[in-house]
Amino acid sequence: MAVRAGRHNLPVTFSPADADKILADNFAPWVLALGLTVQETGDRHAVLRLPWSEALARDGGGLCGQAMMAAADTATVIAISAARGGYGPMTTVQQSTSFQRPVVDADVLVHVRVTKLGKRMAFADITLTPDGADEPAATASTVYALLG
């Protein structure tokens, strides 16, 4: 849970339940169908879980890159919302993803760290690690325009 000074210096909390509501209220049905769950939120970070699904596997049994990229993009919205103390309109400007190893039969933990939060732009680094693994399956960086 993140606590930071909001408008009028009142504390603002941002919990995983708040993040789940952002997911439900602001994302397309196909994104919701990924089954992402918020595991943790903090002042400048979030952790989401992308559950393993045969429906998201490609030839060879590895989790498809498109699902991992969508999970990274979605998790970034949650992390930025946590950093801002709530959701506001934003859009992806850039996302760069590097895949390092396949994910087979494992959930993926999507760790996002907001590295810079400005008035109009936000930057974040993402690590996607199979549950129980020491090494990431992919890393990403994102840039967002803050619209409101």
N, CA, C and O atoms as a GROMACS GRO file, in nm:
protein
  592
    1MET      N    1   0.085  -0.118   0.000
    1MET     CA    2   0.000   0.000   0.000
    1MET      C    3   0.089   0.123   0.000
    1MET      O    4   0.186   0.130   0.075
    2ALA      N    5   0.057   0.218  -0.082
    2ALA     CA    6   0.133   0.342  -0.088
    2ALA      C    7   0.059   0.450  -0.012
    2ALA      O    8  -0.063   0.458  -0.019
    3VAL      N    9   0.132   0.531   0.058
    3VAL     CA   10   0.075   0.647   0.124
    3VAL      C   11   0.162   0.765   0.087
    3VAL      O   12   0.284   0.761   0.108
    4ARG      N   13   0.103   0.869   0.034
    4ARG     CA   14   0.178   0.990   0.002
    4ARG      C   15   0.086   1.109   0.017
    4ARG      O   16  -0.036   1.094   0.022
    5ALA      N   17   0.143   1.224   0.024
    5ALA     CA   18   0.064   1.345   0.040
    5ALA      C   19  -0.012   1.373  -0.089
    5ALA      O   20   0.046   1.375  -0.197
    6GLY      N   21  -0.140   1.393  -0.078
    6GLY     CA   22  -0.223   1.428  -0.192
    6GLY      C   23  -0.255   1.576  -0.189
    6GLY      O   24  -0.186   1.654  -0.123
    7ARG      N   25  -0.358   1.616  -0.260
    7ARG     CA   26  -0.401   1.755  -0.257
    7ARG      C   27  -0.436   1.791  -0.113
    7ARG      O   28  -0.491   1.709  -0.039
    8HIS      N   29  -0.405   1.912  -0.075
    8HIS     CA   30  -0.435   1.964   0.058
    8HIS      C   31  -0.361   1.886   0.168
    8HIS      O   32  -0.403   1.889   0.283
    9ASN      N   33  -0.252   1.816   0.132
    9ASN     CA   34  -0.168   1.742   0.225
    9ASN      C   35  -0.241   1.633   0.302
    9ASN      O   36  -0.198   1.594   0.411
   10LEU      N   37  -0.352   1.585   0.248
   10LEU     CA   38  -0.420   1.472   0.309
   10LEU      C   39  -0.356   1.343   0.258
   10LEU      O   40  -0.320   1.337   0.141
   11PRO      N   41  -0.342   1.240   0.343
   11PRO     CA   42  -0.281   1.116   0.294
   11PRO      C   43  -0.366   1.049   0.188
   11PRO      O   44  -0.489   1.046   0.196
   12VAL      N   45  -0.300   0.995   0.088
   12VAL     CA   46  -0.366   0.922  -0.019
   12VAL      C   47  -0.314   0.779  -0.014
   12VAL      O   48  -0.193   0.757  -0.016
   13THR      N   49  -0.404   0.683  -0.010
   13THR     CA   50  -0.361   0.544  -0.013
   13THR      C   51  -0.402   0.484  -0.145
   13THR      O   52  -0.504   0.521  -0.203
   14PHE      N   53  -0.322   0.390  -0.192
   14PHE     CA   54  -0.349   0.322  -0.318
   14PHE      C   55  -0.322   0.175  -0.295
   14PHE      O   56  -0.206   0.133  -0.289
   15SER      N   57  -0.427   0.097  -0.284
   15SER     CA   58  -0.415  -0.044  -0.249
   15SER      C   59  -0.430  -0.134  -0.372
   15SER      O   60  -0.473  -0.087  -0.477
   16PRO      N   61  -0.396  -0.261  -0.359
   16PRO     CA   62  -0.424  -0.354  -0.469
   16PRO      C   63  -0.573  -0.356  -0.507
   16PRO      O   64  -0.606  -0.376  -0.624
   17ALA      N   65  -0.662  -0.336  -0.412
   17ALA     CA   66  -0.805  -0.331  -0.444
   17ALA      C   67  -0.837  -0.210  -0.532
   17ALA      O   68  -0.918  -0.220  -0.623
   18ASP      N   69  -0.772  -0.096  -0.504
   18ASP     CA   70  -0.788   0.022  -0.590
   18ASP      C   71  -0.739  -0.010  -0.731
   18ASP      O   72  -0.802   0.028  -0.830
   19ALA      N   73  -0.625  -0.079  -0.739
   19ALA     CA   74  -0.568  -0.115  -0.870
   19ALA      C   75  -0.660  -0.212  -0.944
   19ALA      O   76  -0.679  -0.198  -1.065
   20ASP      N   77  -0.717  -0.308  -0.874
   20ASP     CA   78  -0.811  -0.402  -0.938
   20ASP      C   79  -0.930  -0.326  -0.996
   20ASP      O   80  -0.980  -0.362  -1.103
   21LYS      N   81  -0.975  -0.222  -0.927
   21LYS     CA   82  -1.087  -0.142  -0.977
   21LYS      C   83  -1.046  -0.067  -1.104
   21LYS      O   84  -1.126  -0.055  -1.197
   22ILE      N   85  -0.924  -0.017  -1.109
   22ILE     CA   86  -0.874   0.049  -1.230
   22ILE      C   87  -0.875  -0.049  -1.347
   22ILE      O   88  -0.916  -0.014  -1.457
   23LEU      N   89  -0.829  -0.172  -1.322
   23LEU     CA   90  -0.832  -0.274  -1.427
   23LEU      C   91  -0.974  -0.295  -1.478
   23LEU      O   92  -0.998  -0.292  -1.598
   24ALA      N   93  -1.066  -0.317  -1.385
   24ALA     CA   94  -1.205  -0.348  -1.423
   24ALA      C   95  -1.273  -0.233  -1.496
   24ALA      O   96  -1.353  -0.256  -1.586
   25ASP      N   97  -1.241  -0.110  -1.457
   25ASP     CA   98  -1.312   0.006  -1.510
   25ASP      C   99  -1.252   0.065  -1.638
   25ASP      O  100  -1.321   0.139  -1.709
   26ASN      N  101  -1.125   0.034  -1.668
   26ASN     CA  102  -1.057   0.110  -1.774
   26ASN      C  103  -0.992   0.028  -1.885
   26ASN      O  104  -0.933   0.084  -1.976
   27PHE      N  105  -1.003  -0.104  -1.879
   27PHE     CA  106  -0.935  -0.185  -1.979
   27PHE      C  107  -1.033  -0.265  -2.063
   27PHE      O  108  -1.141  -0.303  -2.018
   28ALA      N  109  -0.992  -0.289  -2.186
   28ALA     CA  110  -1.074  -0.363  -2.282
   28ALA      C  111  -1.096  -0.507  -2.235
   28ALA      O  112  -1.014  -0.561  -2.160
   29PRO      N  113  -1.205  -0.568  -2.278
   29PRO     CA  114  -1.234  -0.707  -2.238
   29PRO      C  115  -1.120  -0.804  -2.269
   29PRO      O  116  -1.095  -0.896  -2.192
   30TRP      N  117  -1.050  -0.786  -2.382
   30TRP     CA  118  -0.943  -0.880  -2.416
   30TRP      C  119  -0.825  -0.867  -2.318
   30TRP      O  120  -0.756  -0.965  -2.293
   31VAL      N  121  -0.803  -0.746  -2.264
   31VAL     CA  122  -0.698  -0.730  -2.163
   31VAL      C  123  -0.742  -0.797  -2.033
   31VAL      O  124  -0.662  -0.865  -1.969
   32LEU      N  125  -0.866  -0.779  -1.996
   32LEU     CA  126  -0.919  -0.843  -1.875
   32LEU      C  127  -0.914  -0.995  -1.888
   32LEU      O  128  -0.895  -1.064  -1.788
   33ALA      N  129  -0.930  -1.046  -2.010
   33ALA     CA  130  -0.926  -1.191  -2.032
   33ALA      C  131  -0.788  -1.251  -2.005
   33ALA      O  132  -0.775  -1.373  -1.992
   34LEU      N  133  -0.684  -1.168  -1.996
   34LEU     CA  134  -0.552  -1.218  -1.959
   34LEU      C  135  -0.550  -1.272  -1.816
   34LEU      O  136  -0.465  -1.353  -1.781
   35GLY      N  137  -0.644  -1.225  -1.734
   35GLY     CA  138  -0.654  -1.274  -1.596
   35GLY      C  139  -0.554  -1.210  -1.501
   35GLY      O  140  -0.523  -1.267  -1.397
   36LEU      N  141  -0.503  -1.093  -1.535
   36LEU     CA  142  -0.406  -1.025  -1.449
   36LEU      C  143  -0.464  -0.997  -1.311
   36LEU      O  144  -0.580  -0.957  -1.298
   37THR      N  145  -0.382  -1.018  -1.208
   37THR     CA  146  -0.421  -0.982  -1.072
   37THR      C  147  -0.311  -0.897  -1.011
   37THR      O  148  -0.192  -0.919  -1.036
   38VAL      N  149  -0.352  -0.801  -0.932
   38VAL     CA  150  -0.256  -0.712  -0.867
   38VAL      C  151  -0.210  -0.779  -0.738
   38VAL      O  152  -0.290  -0.813  -0.651
   39GLN      N  153  -0.078  -0.796  -0.728
   39GLN     CA  154  -0.019  -0.860  -0.611
   39GLN      C  155   0.029  -0.757  -0.509
   39GLN      O  156   0.024  -0.781  -0.388
   40GLU      N  157   0.075  -0.642  -0.560
   40GLU     CA  158   0.136  -0.542  -0.471
   40GLU      C  159   0.135  -0.407  -0.540
   40GLU      O  160   0.151  -0.398  -0.662
   41THR      N  161   0.115  -0.302  -0.461
   41THR     CA  162   0.132  -0.166  -0.510
   41THR      C  163   0.216  -0.089  -0.411
   41THR      O  164   0.216  -0.119  -0.292
   42GLY      N  165   0.287   0.009  -0.460
   42GLY     CA  166   0.369   0.094  -0.375
   42GLY      C  167   0.376   0.231  -0.435
   42GLY      O  168   0.311   0.259  -0.536
   43ASP      N  169   0.455   0.319  -0.374
   43ASP     CA  170   0.462   0.458  -0.417
   43ASP      C  171   0.503   0.472  -0.563
   43ASP      O  172   0.447   0.555  -0.635
   44ARG      N  173   0.598   0.393  -0.609
   44ARG     CA  174   0.643   0.401  -0.749
   44ARG      C  175   0.660   0.263  -0.810
   44ARG      O  176   0.743   0.243  -0.898
   45HIS      N  177   0.580   0.169  -0.764
   45HIS     CA  178   0.591   0.035  -0.822
   45HIS      C  179   0.460  -0.042  -0.810
   45HIS      O  180   0.370  -0.006  -0.735
   46ALA      N  181   0.456  -0.149  -0.888
   46ALA     CA  182   0.344  -0.243  -0.881
   46ALA      C  183   0.394  -0.380  -0.924
   46ALA      O  184   0.489  -0.392  -1.001
   47VAL      N  185   0.328  -0.482  -0.873
   47VAL     CA  186   0.355  -0.620  -0.915
   47VAL      C  187   0.221  -0.682  -0.952
   47VAL      O  188   0.129  -0.685  -0.871
   48LEU      N  189   0.212  -0.731  -1.076
   48LEU     CA  190   0.093  -0.802  -1.122
   48LEU      C  191   0.131  -0.944  -1.159
   48LEU      O  192   0.246  -0.972  -1.193
   49ARG      N  193   0.034  -1.033  -1.152
   49ARG     CA  194   0.054  -1.173  -1.189
   49ARG      C  195  -0.023  -1.202  -1.317
   49ARG      O  196  -0.143  -1.178  -1.326
   50LEU      N  197   0.050  -1.253  -1.416
   50LEU     CA  198  -0.011  -1.302  -1.539
   50LEU      C  199  -0.018  -1.454  -1.526
   50LEU      O  200   0.085  -1.521  -1.530
   51PRO      N  201  -0.139  -1.510  -1.511
   51PRO     CA  202  -0.148  -1.654  -1.490
   51PRO      C  203  -0.118  -1.733  -1.619
   51PRO      O  204  -0.154  -1.692  -1.729
   52TRP      N  205  -0.051  -1.846  -1.601
   52TRP     CA  206  -0.024  -1.936  -1.713
   52TRP      C  207  -0.156  -1.983  -1.771
   52TRP      O  208  -0.250  -2.012  -1.697
   53SER      N  209  -0.162  -1.991  -1.902
   53SER     CA  210  -0.282  -2.040  -1.970
   53SER      C  211  -0.241  -2.102  -2.103
   53SER      O  212  -0.164  -2.043  -2.178
   54GLU      N  213  -0.293  -2.219  -2.130
   54GLU     CA  214  -0.271  -2.282  -2.261
   54GLU      C  215  -0.322  -2.192  -2.374
   54GLU      O  216  -0.268  -2.193  -2.484
   55ALA      N  217  -0.426  -2.113  -2.344
   55ALA     CA  218  -0.482  -2.023  -2.445
   55ALA      C  219  -0.383  -1.914  -2.486
   55ALA      O  220  -0.396  -1.855  -2.594
   56LEU      N  221  -0.285  -1.886  -2.401
   56LEU     CA  222  -0.185  -1.783  -2.431
   56LEU      C  223  -0.053  -1.842  -2.480
   56LEU      O  224   0.043  -1.769  -2.503
   57ALA      N  225  -0.049  -1.974  -2.495
   57ALA     CA  226   0.074  -2.039  -2.540
   57ALA      C  227   0.081  -2.039  -2.692
   57ALA      O  228  -0.022  -2.041  -2.761
   58ARG      N  229   0.201  -2.037  -2.742
   58ARG     CA  230   0.223  -2.042  -2.887
   58ARG      C  231   0.279  -2.179  -2.922
   58ARG      O  232   0.290  -2.266  -2.836
   59ASP      N  233   0.315  -2.199  -3.049
   59ASP     CA  234   0.378  -2.324  -3.090
   59ASP      C  235   0.500  -2.349  -3.003
   59ASP      O  236   0.580  -2.259  -2.980
   60GLY      N  237   0.514  -2.471  -2.955
   60GLY     CA  238   0.624  -2.505  -2.867
   60GLY      C  239   0.591  -2.492  -2.720
   60GLY      O  240   0.669  -2.534  -2.635
   61GLY      N  241   0.476  -2.436  -2.688
   61GLY     CA  242   0.430  -2.430  -2.549
   61GLY      C  243   0.472  -2.310  -2.468
   61GLY      O  244   0.438  -2.300  -2.350
   62GLY      N  245   0.545  -2.217  -2.529
   62GLY     CA  246   0.586  -2.097  -2.456
   62GLY      C  247   0.477  -1.992  -2.454
   62GLY      O  248   0.400  -1.979  -2.549
   63LEU      N  249   0.472  -1.917  -2.346
   63LEU     CA  250   0.377  -1.808  -2.335
   63LEU      C  251   0.407  -1.706  -2.446
   63LEU      O  252   0.523  -1.669  -2.466
   64CYS      N  253   0.306  -1.662  -2.516
   64CYS     CA  254   0.329  -1.573  -2.631
   64CYS      C  255   0.377  -1.435  -2.585
   64CYS      O  256   0.334  -1.383  -2.482
   65GLY      N  257   0.464  -1.378  -2.665
   65GLY     CA  258   0.520  -1.247  -2.636
   65GLY      C  259   0.415  -1.138  -2.631
   65GLY      O  260   0.427  -1.044  -2.552
   66GLN      N  261   0.313  -1.149  -2.714
   66GLN     CA  262   0.208  -1.047  -2.715
   66GLN      C  263   0.138  -1.038  -2.580
   66GLN      O  264   0.106  -0.928  -2.535
   67ALA      N  265   0.114  -1.152  -2.515
   67ALA     CA  266   0.049  -1.152  -2.384
   67ALA      C  267   0.140  -1.087  -2.280
   67ALA      O  268   0.094  -1.011  -2.195
   68MET      N  269   0.270  -1.118  -2.287
   68MET     CA  270   0.363  -1.058  -2.191
   68MET      C  271   0.377  -0.908  -2.214
   68MET      O  272   0.386  -0.832  -2.117
   69MET      N  273   0.377  -0.864  -2.341
   69MET     CA  274   0.385  -0.721  -2.368
   69MET      C  275   0.260  -0.649  -2.320
   69MET      O  276   0.269  -0.539  -2.264
   70ALA      N  277   0.144  -0.708  -2.341
   70ALA     CA  278   0.019  -0.648  -2.293
   70ALA      C  279   0.018  -0.642  -2.141
   70ALA      O  280  -0.029  -0.544  -2.083
   71ALA      N  281   0.069  -0.746  -2.076
   71ALA     CA  282   0.076  -0.747  -1.929
   71ALA      C  283   0.169  -0.637  -1.879
   71ALA      O  284   0.138  -0.569  -1.782
   72ALA      N  285   0.284  -0.620  -1.945
   72ALA     CA  286   0.378  -0.514  -1.906
   72ALA      C  287   0.315  -0.376  -1.922
   72ALA      O  288   0.329  -0.291  -1.835
   73ASP      N  289   0.248  -0.355  -2.033
   73ASP     CA  290   0.183  -0.227  -2.061
   73ASP      C  291   0.075  -0.198  -1.958
   73ASP      O  292   0.066  -0.086  -1.906
   74THR      N  293  -0.006  -0.297  -1.929
   74THR     CA  294  -0.115  -0.281  -1.833
   74THR      C  295  -0.061  -0.257  -1.692
   74THR      O  296  -0.111  -0.171  -1.620
   75ALA      N  297   0.041  -0.332  -1.653
   75ALA     CA  298   0.101  -0.316  -1.520
   75ALA      C  299   0.162  -0.177  -1.504
   75ALA      O  300   0.163  -0.122  -1.394
   76THR      N  301   0.212  -0.121  -1.613
   76THR     CA  302   0.268   0.014  -1.606
   76THR      C  303   0.161   0.116  -1.571
   76THR      O  304   0.187   0.209  -1.495
   77VAL      N  305   0.042   0.101  -1.626
   77VAL     CA  306  -0.069   0.191  -1.591
   77VAL      C  307  -0.096   0.184  -1.441
   77VAL      O  308  -0.119   0.287  -1.378
   78ILE      N  309  -0.092   0.065  -1.385
   78ILE     CA  310  -0.116   0.048  -1.242
   78ILE      C  311  -0.006   0.116  -1.161
   78ILE      O  312  -0.034   0.186  -1.064
   79ALA      N  313   0.121   0.095  -1.199
   79ALA     CA  314   0.232   0.155  -1.126
   79ALA      C  315   0.229   0.308  -1.134
   79ALA      O  316   0.254   0.375  -1.034
   80ILE      N  317   0.198   0.362  -1.251
   80ILE     CA  318   0.188   0.507  -1.264
   80ILE      C  319   0.072   0.560  -1.181
   80ILE      O  320   0.084   0.664  -1.116
   81SER      N  321  -0.039   0.489  -1.182
   81SER     CA  322  -0.154   0.530  -1.100
   81SER      C  323  -0.116   0.528  -0.952
   81SER      O  324  -0.156   0.618  -0.878
   82ALA      N  325  -0.041   0.428  -0.909
   82ALA     CA  326   0.005   0.422  -0.770
   82ALA      C  327   0.094   0.541  -0.739
   82ALA      O  328   0.083   0.602  -0.632
   83ALA      N  329   0.183   0.575  -0.831
   83ALA     CA  330   0.275   0.687  -0.810
   83ALA      C  331   0.200   0.820  -0.804
   83ALA      O  332   0.240   0.912  -0.732
   84ARG      N  333   0.090   0.829  -0.879
   84ARG     CA  334   0.012   0.953  -0.883
   84ARG      C  335  -0.096   0.957  -0.775
   84ARG      O  336  -0.160   1.060  -0.755
   85GLY      N  337  -0.118   0.847  -0.705
   85GLY     CA  338  -0.221   0.841  -0.602
   85GLY      C  339  -0.360   0.814  -0.657
   85GLY      O  340  -0.458   0.827  -0.585
   86GLY      N  341  -0.369   0.776  -0.785
   86GLY     CA  342  -0.497   0.744  -0.846
   86GLY      C  343  -0.485   0.743  -0.997
   86GLY      O  344  -0.384   0.786  -1.053
   87TYR      N  345  -0.588   0.694  -1.061
   87TYR     CA  346  -0.588   0.682  -1.206
   87TYR      C  347  -0.620   0.816  -1.271
   87TYR      O  348  -0.700   0.895  -1.221
   88GLY      N  349  -0.553   0.839  -1.383
   88GLY     CA  350  -0.584   0.952  -1.471
   88GLY      C  351  -0.558   0.908  -1.613
   88GLY      O  352  -0.480   0.815  -1.634
   89PRO      N  353  -0.619   0.971  -1.711
   89PRO     CA  354  -0.597   0.931  -1.851
   89PRO      C  355  -0.449   0.936  -1.887
   89PRO      O  356  -0.378   1.030  -1.850
   90MET      N  357  -0.403   0.834  -1.959
   90MET     CA  358  -0.265   0.826  -2.004
   90MET      C  359  -0.261   0.735  -2.126
   90MET      O  360  -0.354   0.659  -2.151
   91THR      N  361  -0.152   0.744  -2.200
   91THR     CA  362  -0.137   0.659  -2.316
   91THR      C  363   0.009   0.621  -2.335
   91THR      O  364   0.099   0.696  -2.300
   92THR      N  365   0.030   0.503  -2.390
   92THR     CA  366   0.164   0.456  -2.418
   92THR      C  367   0.222   0.536  -2.534
   92THR      O  368   0.158   0.551  -2.638
   93VAL      N  369   0.345   0.586  -2.516
   93VAL     CA  370   0.417   0.655  -2.621
   93VAL      C  371   0.519   0.560  -2.683
   93VAL      O  372   0.540   0.560  -2.804
   94GLN      N  373   0.583   0.480  -2.598
   94GLN     CA  374   0.687   0.387  -2.643
   94GLN      C  375   0.693   0.269  -2.548
   94GLN      O  376   0.679   0.285  -2.426
   95GLN      N  377   0.715   0.151  -2.605
   95GLN     CA  378   0.743   0.032  -2.525
   95GLN      C  379   0.847  -0.050  -2.600
   95GLN      O  380   0.830  -0.080  -2.718
   96SER      N  381   0.952  -0.086  -2.530
   96SER     CA  382   1.056  -0.171  -2.587
   96SER      C  383   1.070  -0.294  -2.500
   96SER      O  384   1.090  -0.283  -2.379
   97THR      N  385   1.061  -0.412  -2.560
   97THR     CA  386   1.065  -0.536  -2.485
   97THR      C  387   1.175  -0.626  -2.540
   97THR      O  388   1.190  -0.642  -2.661
   98SER      N  389   1.250  -0.684  -2.449
   98SER     CA  390   1.354  -0.782  -2.485
   98SER      C  391   1.319  -0.915  -2.419
   98SER      O  392   1.308  -0.924  -2.297
   99PHE      N  393   1.303  -1.018  -2.502
   99PHE     CA  394   1.271  -1.152  -2.453
   99PHE      C  395   1.401  -1.230  -2.436
   99PHE      O  396   1.485  -1.232  -2.526
  100GLN      N  397   1.416  -1.295  -2.320
  100GLN     CA  398   1.541  -1.361  -2.288
  100GLN      C  399   1.530  -1.512  -2.278
  100GLN      O  400   1.627  -1.584  -2.303
  101ARG      N  401   1.414  -1.562  -2.242
  101ARG     CA  402   1.392  -1.707  -2.232
  101ARG      C  403   1.243  -1.735  -2.235
  101ARG      O  404   1.163  -1.649  -2.198
  102PRO      N  405   1.204  -1.855  -2.277
  102PRO     CA  406   1.061  -1.887  -2.282
  102PRO      C  407   1.003  -1.910  -2.143
  102PRO      O  408   1.073  -1.944  -2.048
  103VAL      N  409   0.873  -1.891  -2.135
  103VAL     CA  410   0.797  -1.922  -2.014
  103VAL      C  411   0.705  -2.037  -2.048
  103VAL      O  412   0.620  -2.026  -2.136
  104VAL      N  413   0.721  -2.149  -1.978
  104VAL     CA  414   0.640  -2.267  -2.001
  104VAL      C  415   0.583  -2.313  -1.866
  104VAL      O  416   0.658  -2.334  -1.770
  105ASP      N  417   0.452  -2.329  -1.860
  105ASP     CA  418   0.384  -2.382  -1.741
  105ASP      C  419   0.414  -2.303  -1.614
  105ASP      O  420   0.430  -2.364  -1.508
  106ALA      N  421   0.421  -2.173  -1.621
  106ALA     CA  422   0.445  -2.091  -1.502
  106ALA      C  423   0.374  -1.957  -1.516
  106ALA      O  424   0.369  -1.900  -1.625
  107ASP      N  425   0.320  -1.909  -1.405
  107ASP     CA  426   0.269  -1.772  -1.402
  107ASP      C  427   0.388  -1.677  -1.417
  107ASP      O  428   0.502  -1.714  -1.392
  108VAL      N  429   0.359  -1.556  -1.459
  108VAL     CA  430   0.464  -1.455  -1.473
  108VAL      C  431   0.434  -1.340  -1.377
  108VAL      O  432   0.322  -1.288  -1.373
  109LEU      N  433   0.535  -1.302  -1.300
  109LEU     CA  434   0.524  -1.186  -1.213
  109LEU      C  435   0.580  -1.066  -1.288
  109LEU      O  436   0.695  -1.067  -1.334
  110VAL      N  437   0.498  -0.964  -1.299
  110VAL     CA  438   0.532  -0.845  -1.375
  110VAL      C  439   0.563  -0.733  -1.275
  110VAL      O  440   0.472  -0.676  -1.214
  111HIS      N  441   0.691  -0.703  -1.258
  111HIS     CA  442   0.738  -0.601  -1.164
  111HIS      C  443   0.762  -0.472  -1.241
  111HIS      O  444   0.841  -0.469  -1.335
  112VAL      N  445   0.696  -0.364  -1.201
  112VAL     CA  446   0.712  -0.234  -1.266
  112VAL      C  447   0.767  -0.134  -1.165
  112VAL      O  448   0.719  -0.126  -1.052
  113ARG      N  449   0.867  -0.060  -1.207
  113ARG     CA  450   0.923   0.048  -1.126
  113ARG      C  451   0.916   0.176  -1.209
  113ARG      O  452   0.974   0.183  -1.318
  114VAL      N  453   0.846   0.277  -1.159
  114VAL     CA  454   0.838   0.407  -1.224
  114VAL      C  455   0.970   0.478  -1.195
  114VAL      O  456   1.002   0.506  -1.080
  115THR      N  457   1.046   0.507  -1.300
  115THR     CA  458   1.177   0.568  -1.283
  115THR      C  459   1.174   0.720  -1.288
  115THR      O  460   1.261   0.786  -1.232
  116LYS      N  461   1.074   0.776  -1.355
  116LYS     CA  462   1.055   0.921  -1.358
  116LYS      C  463   0.908   0.951  -1.377
  116LYS      O  464   0.842   0.896  -1.466
  117LEU      N  465   0.858   1.037  -1.293
  117LEU     CA  466   0.719   1.080  -1.301
  117LEU      C  467   0.716   1.232  -1.310
  117LEU      O  468   0.744   1.301  -1.212
  118GLY      N  469   0.682   1.281  -1.428
  118GLY     CA  470   0.670   1.425  -1.448
  118GLY      C  471   0.524   1.466  -1.455
  118GLY      O  472   0.435   1.386  -1.427
  119LYS      N  473   0.502   1.590  -1.494
  119LYS     CA  474   0.364   1.639  -1.505
  119LYS      C  475   0.297   1.587  -1.630
  119LYS      O  476   0.175   1.568  -1.632
  120ARG      N  477   0.376   1.563  -1.737
  120ARG     CA  478   0.318   1.520  -1.864
  120ARG      C  479   0.370   1.387  -1.915
  120ARG      O  480   0.311   1.328  -2.006
  121MET      N  481   0.479   1.338  -1.858
  121MET     CA  482   0.540   1.213  -1.905
  121MET      C  483   0.579   1.128  -1.784
  121MET      O  484   0.610   1.179  -1.677
  122ALA      N  485   0.576   0.996  -1.805
  122ALA     CA  486   0.623   0.901  -1.704
  122ALA      C  487   0.705   0.794  -1.775
  122ALA      O  488   0.678   0.759  -1.889
  123PHE      N  489   0.806   0.744  -1.705
  123PHE     CA  490   0.897   0.642  -1.757
  123PHE      C  491   0.900   0.527  -1.658
  123PHE      O  492   0.896   0.548  -1.536
  124ALA      N  493   0.907   0.404  -1.709
  124ALA     CA  494   0.907   0.288  -1.620
  124ALA      C  495   0.992   0.175  -1.678
  124ALA      O  496   1.007   0.162  -1.800
  125ASP      N  497   1.048   0.095  -1.588
  125ASP     CA  498   1.119  -0.028  -1.623
  125ASP      C  499   1.039  -0.146  -1.571
  125ASP      O  500   0.984  -0.141  -1.461
  126ILE      N  501   1.031  -0.251  -1.651
  126ILE     CA  502   0.950  -0.369  -1.619
  126ILE      C  503   1.036  -0.493  -1.629
  126ILE      O  504   1.116  -0.507  -1.722
  127THR      N  505   1.019  -0.584  -1.533
  127THR     CA  506   1.083  -0.715  -1.537
  127THR      C  507   0.973  -0.820  -1.529
  127THR      O  508   0.887  -0.814  -1.440
  128LEU      N  509   0.975  -0.915  -1.622
  128LEU     CA  510   0.876  -1.024  -1.625
  128LEU      C  511   0.949  -1.154  -1.591
  128LEU      O  512   1.032  -1.202  -1.668
  129THR      N  513   0.916  -1.209  -1.475
  129THR     CA  514   0.987  -1.326  -1.424
  129THR      C  515   0.890  -1.440  -1.399
  129THR      O  516   0.788  -1.420  -1.333
  130PRO      N  517   0.918  -1.560  -1.450
  130PRO     CA  518   0.833  -1.674  -1.417
  130PRO      C  519   0.831  -1.697  -1.266
  130PRO      O  520   0.934  -1.687  -1.200
  131ASP      N  521   0.714  -1.727  -1.212
  131ASP     CA  522   0.700  -1.752  -1.069
  131ASP      C  523   0.797  -1.862  -1.027
  131ASP      O  524   0.797  -1.971  -1.084
  132GLY      N  525   0.878  -1.834  -0.927
  132GLY     CA  526   0.974  -1.932  -0.876
  132GLY      C  527   1.110  -1.927  -0.943
  132GLY      O  528   1.202  -1.995  -0.899
  133ALA      N  529   1.126  -1.848  -1.048
  133ALA     CA  530   1.254  -1.840  -1.120
  133ALA      C  531   1.338  -1.726  -1.064
  133ALA      O  532   1.286  -1.630  -1.006
  134ASP      N  533   1.469  -1.739  -1.082
  134ASP     CA  534   1.561  -1.633  -1.040
  134ASP      C  535   1.589  -1.533  -1.150
  134ASP      O  536   1.618  -1.416  -1.123
  135GLU      N  537   1.579  -1.578  -1.275
  135GLU     CA  538   1.613  -1.494  -1.390
  135GLU      C  539   1.487  -1.451  -1.464
  135GLU      O  540   1.393  -1.530  -1.476
  136PRO      N  541   1.484  -1.327  -1.514
  136PRO     CA  542   1.366  -1.282  -1.588
  136PRO      C  543   1.354  -1.351  -1.723
  136PRO      O  544   1.453  -1.395  -1.782
  137ALA      N  545   1.231  -1.360  -1.770
  137ALA     CA  546   1.204  -1.410  -1.905
  137ALA      C  547   1.208  -1.295  -2.004
  137ALA      O  548   1.236  -1.315  -2.122
  138ALA      N  549   1.179  -1.174  -1.956
  138ALA     CA  550   1.178  -1.056  -2.042
  138ALA      C  551   1.195  -0.931  -1.958
  138ALA      O  552   1.165  -0.930  -1.838
  139THR      N  553   1.244  -0.826  -2.022
  139THR     CA  554   1.249  -0.694  -1.961
  139THR      C  555   1.189  -0.596  -2.061
  139THR      O  556   1.188  -0.620  -2.181
  140ALA      N  557   1.139  -0.485  -2.008
  140ALA     CA  558   1.080  -0.384  -2.095
  140ALA      C  559   1.102  -0.246  -2.034
  140ALA      O  560   1.128  -0.232  -1.915
  141SER      N  561   1.090  -0.147  -2.119
  141SER     CA  562   1.087  -0.008  -2.073
  141SER      C  563   0.972   0.060  -2.145
  141SER      O  564   0.940   0.028  -2.260
  142THR      N  565   0.910   0.153  -2.075
  142THR     CA  566   0.795   0.222  -2.133
  142THR      C  567   0.804   0.372  -2.109
  142THR      O  568   0.868   0.419  -2.014
  143VAL      N  569   0.741   0.446  -2.197
  143VAL     CA  570   0.722   0.589  -2.182
  143VAL      C  571   0.572   0.615  -2.200
  143VAL      O  572   0.511   0.566  -2.295
  144TYR      N  573   0.516   0.692  -2.110
  144TYR     CA  574   0.373   0.724  -2.114
  144TYR      C  575   0.352   0.876  -2.119
  144TYR      O  576   0.426   0.951  -2.055
  145ALA      N  577   0.253   0.917  -2.193
  145ALA     CA  578   0.206   1.055  -2.188
  145ALA      C  579   0.091   1.060  -2.088
  145ALA      O  580  -0.001   0.978  -2.094
  146LEU      N  581   0.098   1.156  -1.996
  146LEU     CA  582  -0.007   1.174  -1.896
  146LEU      C  583  -0.102   1.280  -1.949
  146LEU      O  584  -0.062   1.394  -1.970
  147LEU      N  585  -0.226   1.242  -1.970
  147LEU     CA  586  -0.322   1.327  -2.041
  147LEU      C  587  -0.413   1.407  -1.949
  147LEU      O  588  -0.480   1.500  -1.994
  148GLY      N  589  -0.415   1.370  -1.823
  148GLY     CA  590  -0.507   1.440  -1.733
  148GLY      C  591  -0.457   1.448  -1.594
  148GLY      O  592  -0.525   1.504  -1.507
   0.00000   0.00000   0.00000
